[in-house]
Amino acid sequence: MNLKQEILKVESNLKQEILKVDDRVSKVEVSLKQDISKIESSLKRDISKIDAKFDKTQWLIIATIMTVLLKDYLLSLL
């Protein structure tokens, strides 16, 4: 009988420890989801900024190419 009580006590303790671990894992999971969300929004902002800079650079390249190609034509008009 004493052995059964010891086994039940150990089982009860193990269940409590498992519940504590589950709670900690849940907290870490929530924290990680929040961190990932912050990083994701930051990356989206950075990508948007880079896209805008790339767009301006692309137009500058096109304008430069057009100027070089049409230089002789423009000089002949003047």
N, C-alpha and C positions, 0 to 999 in steps of 0.2 A: 504494500500500500504506500509506503514511504517513497519507493522508487517511482510509482505512478505520479505522485505529487511533485516530485522533482522534475520529472519529464514534462508535466503540464506547466510548471513554473518556467522551465527553459523555453518551452514552446511559446508561452505568453510573452516572455522577454524578447524572443526572436521576432514575433509578430510586431511588437512595438518598435523594435529597431528597424524593421522593414518599412513600417509606416513612416518613420522619421526620414529614412533614406528616400522614400518616394516623395515626401514633402520637399526635401532639399532638391531633388531632381526636377520637380515641378517649378520651383523657384528659379533654378538655373535656366530652365527652358524658357520661362517667361522673360528673364533678363536677356538671354541670347536673342530671342525674337525682337525685343526692343532695340538691341544693338544693331541687329541686321537691318531693321527698318530705318534706323538713323543713317547707317552707311549707305543703304540703297537710295534714300532721298538725297544724300550728299553727292553720290555718284551721278544721279540724274541731273542735278544742278551743274556739276562740273562738265558733263557731256554736253549740256545745253550751251554752256559758255564756249566750249571748244568748237561746237558746231557753228556758233555765230562768228567766231574768229576765223574759222575755215572758210565760211561764206564770204567774208570780207576779203580774205587773202585770194580766194578764187577769182573774185571780180577784179582785183588788182592785177592778177596775172593776165586775165583776159584783156583788160585795158592796155597793159604793156605790150602784149602780142599785137593787138590791133594797131597801136601806135607805131610799132616797128614795121609792120606790114604796110601800113598806109602812109608812112613817112614820105616816101618818094612822091606819091600821088598828091599829098597835101603841099609839099614843097613846089611841085609843078603848078599848082593852082595859084600860089602866091607869086 
